[in-house]
Amino acid sequence: METRPDLDTLPIDWDMTPEDAVTLYLEWGNNSWHAPHKPVTSKNDYAHYFVVNTWSGRPEVFLVRRNVEEAVELAAFTLPTALARAFMEEIGGNKGVYAPNEAIKTWLRETQFS
């Protein structure tokens, strides 16, 4: 995992979702220069983004670096109980991997990356 100073300098794509990442990096889709994310043109293109994983039943936030060859979890963050509970209610208690909602993005920006 990366060190704290390393994480603070990463270019985070706050709008990248897990679905967008799969489309861009695994399917090489969305190749329009007018799309929300710039097209992937080589294995040297990568993104840093957050996902919320709820497979364990309690949401955990991961910072991911993805390119066409791999996805690497650089860091993991445990959400405060109230934020975790609200997120689980928002997604109907379903298990999966999700984009962070605005409340989680705000918490990450203010708490983890300030």
Secondary structure, 3 states (H helix, E strand, C coil): CCCHHHHHCCCECCCCCHHHHHHHHHCCCCCCCCCCCCCCCCCCCCEEEEEEECCCCCCEEEEEEECCCCEEEEEEEECCHHHHHHHHHHCCCCCCEECCCHHHHHHHHHHHCC
